Amino acid sequence: MYLEVWPLRNSEGTGYEYLVEASLKTETYMEASKKHASLMSHLQGKGWFLEQDSLRTQLIMERY
């Protein structure tokens, strides 16, 4: 699994928010689907997943 952490200015411009992206490579779609479901379940179980639709590029353009 590969993780990328992007520090972005918050919408007020007074500090930072962190956008984290996770990606992984698999041989098959089925394997990817299972790993995706497992990761989502784990993150939600820990209370670490903020379900929010956002595009990184759009956020960067709005805040810089």
Secondary structure, DSSP 4 states (H G I P E B T S, - for coil): -EEEEEEEE-TTSSSEEEEEEEE---SSHHHHHHHHHHHHHHHHHHT--------HHHHHHHH-
